[in-house]
Amino acid sequence: MTTAQPLDVQPTPLALLLLGREADPKSERGVECPGDLPSPSDPDLVERARAAKEKLGDKVFVLGHHYQRDEVIQFADVTGDSFKLARDAAAKPEAEYIVFCGVHFMAESADILTTDDQKVVLPDLAAGCSMADMATAEQVAECWDVLTEAGVAEQVVPVSYMNSSADIKAFTGKHGGTICTSSNAKRALDWAFEQGEPGTTKVLFLPDQHLGRNTAVRDMGMSLDDCVLYNPHKPNGGLTVEELRNAKMILWRGHCSVHGRFSLDSVNDVRERIPGVNVLVHPECKHEVVAAADYVGSTEYIINTLDAAPAGSKWAIGTELNLVRRVANAHPDKEVVFLDKTVCFCSTMNRIDLPHLVWTLESLAEGNLVNQIRVDKETESFAKLALERMLALP
């Protein structure tokens, strides 16, 4: 009998990065935060944030994403999803500092859409997005080479989700594509398929496979067989030339770590526990979850649906927990529960906490610019082109 050898299990680079023990210069995340952060137990944090914000006055404009924790969102001048917030920032040219309480790709979008005189600040550079990180510029360039070698690149129009890095948005703009949000994904895909010969055009959808698949199948009447999954970690994406030539939708193998946790079991379980419940989920959820839900839509759709729902109605919501709690508190006349039994916050969004916000506002109030997010001019020009195509959608 041979003696079993111990498994050589090492933390992955991503795990080390999330733990703050490593840095990757090619990743959109960072782990450094210069200066001393206030203690989370400081009882004066709220007053310090309020005082620093008042001192800055109109020089600062604070954006708060829907998934932010309440202690941060209370200081936001506007709240919304990523694209709404970027546009709100662009509509506030008098604000010298845009403090984006969200994640890195959102701050990049704000920098792209605001003026050169405005400075976009992310309170914690480690607030990245696992989905956005699943598609790097190098991987997407390699994918385009694969499509070229298969003889289909000229038929492909890239459509990239707003939840992507500036590099991916720039790739999309450079190759004749557009950006989409979860609320206008169908319009973006309709536009993309109209760009080439009928029946021959294909879409490369980046980086969220679930939004692409759900939009194509649920909203546009395609079949699951019309979709193939490109895996950047496999040779040729794990696909044959024939599969690429037959596909209508080439989906990137990426997903949201929050929405990807919801399962069909979650839906079945909540229906058993709460008779008559309405299941409302985000389109970043898996296809089987979306197919089993009663309502599907973007974050704004979820909020608006609950606002319009009758008193006494019951809702199980499949999206980030901070938002679900906030919606539940806003509607005490309705029964609102989280779709899954497991607590699931967006871990990187939650890096933006009150100590980081206080440190940021106090630094700016003292004239010290910290954690500025800047997109280089070439990347910005092509990314803006893709965003402008989206804004021009009918």
Buried (B, 14 or more C-beta within 10 A) or exposed (E): EEEEEEEEEEEEEBEBBBEEEBBBEEBBBBBEBEEEBBEEEBEEBBEBBBBBBEBBEEEBBBBBBBBBBEBBBBBBBBBBBBBBBBBBBBEBEEBBBBBBBBBBBBBBBBBBBBEEEBBBBBBBBBBBBBBBBBBBBEBBEBBBEBBEEBEBBEBBBBBBBBBBBBBBBBBBBBBBBBBBBBBBBBBBBBBBBEBBEEEEBBBBBBBBBBBBBBBBBBBBEBEEEBBBBBBBEEEBBBBEEEBBBEBBBBBBBBBBBBBBBBBEEBBEBBBEEBEEBBBBBBBBBBBEBBBBBEBBBBBBBBBEBBEEBEEEBBBBBBBBBBBBBBBBEEBEEBBBBBBBEEEBBBEBBBBBBBBBBBBBBBBBBEEEEBBBBEBEEEBBBBBBBBBEBBEEEE
